Amino acid sequence: MTAARELLEETGYKGDPEPAGSCWDDAGSTAKRHAYVARNCVRVAEQKFDEMEFVSVELIELDEFKKVMRAGLMTDVELAYLALDHLGLL
């Protein structure tokens, strides 16, 4: 599954991904974005990036994540909402 591979490559974590929903990329686009959540994550490797990628992994408490999300201080807020809704954490 692509989500599992991307999780491992970009974060170094392995887990059990599951689909959390989809949304349009923007109002003028025909592209859809898909949100996944991964349960039971464990760090098993170093990150491996493509040439133009970079990811900074930060582990934070759920309340802090919600504050950052609601303040608009992250990209892809709509995907974060889909993931939290899927998990029943809104």
PyMOL commands that set and color helices and strands:
alter all, ss='L'
color gray80, all
select helices_A, chain A and resi 2-11+62-70+77-86
alter helices_A, ss='H'
color red, helices_A
select strands_A, chain A and resi 13-24+32-43
alter strands_A, ss='S'
color yellow, strands_A
deselect
rebuild
show_as cartoon
